[in-house]
Amino acid sequence: MAQGLGAAILSGYAVSEEDKKTFDVFSLDRYFPKRRYGLLLRKKKYFSPAVKAFLRSINPDILFKK
């Protein structure tokens, strides 16, 4: 499933238990109430400023490790 982009939005049904070991998974139900979506972030991945801004627009409380 991983494409090397660092972040993805996809159906929650597409996320396996194995994926949860590799990715941080955040619910996006608040933004997509009729469907179940989640946000996957590669652990220990560098995110560009543009990706960080996008992620903060979805989850202002998200923390990025340095």
N, C-alpha and C positions, 0 to 999 in steps of 0.2 A: 504494500500500500504506500509506503513512504516514497516521495518523489524528490526529496532533497530541498524543498522550498522552505522548510522551517515552520510553516503554519498552514492549516487547511480548515475549511468549513465543510462538513459533510453530515449526512444522516447519522444519528446516534446508533442506528441499527448496523452501521458499517464498522463500528468500533468493537474490536474483540477484546477479550480479557488480556491477551498477549500484547495488543496495542497499548493497553493501559499501563503495562510495565515499561514501555518505551516512551510514551507521550504523557504530558500533562493534559488532561481532558477537562474542559469547562463547558457547562450547559449554556445554551443560547436560547432556551425556551422563552425567555423574556422578550426576545426580538423576533422569534419565529413561533408564535403560540400555536399555530395549527399543525405544525410538524415538529418532530424531535430532531434537533440539530445540536452539534457540539463543536467546540473549537479545540483542535489538537495543536500542541506546541512541542516541538522537539526539545527534550531536556538538554541543557548545556549547549544550546544553539545560539549563535550570535544573530541578533535581529537588527536590520537596518533601522534608521530613525523613522522611515515611512511605515515600516511594519509595526514598530513600537507605538506610533501615533494611532494607527488603526486599532491595535489591540487595546490601547487605553480608551478609545472611543467605545469599545464594547464592554470593557471591564476596567473602570478607573482605578480600582484597588490592586491591579496586577503589579507584581514586583518582578523586576528584572535583576538577576544576579550579575555582578561585575566579574 
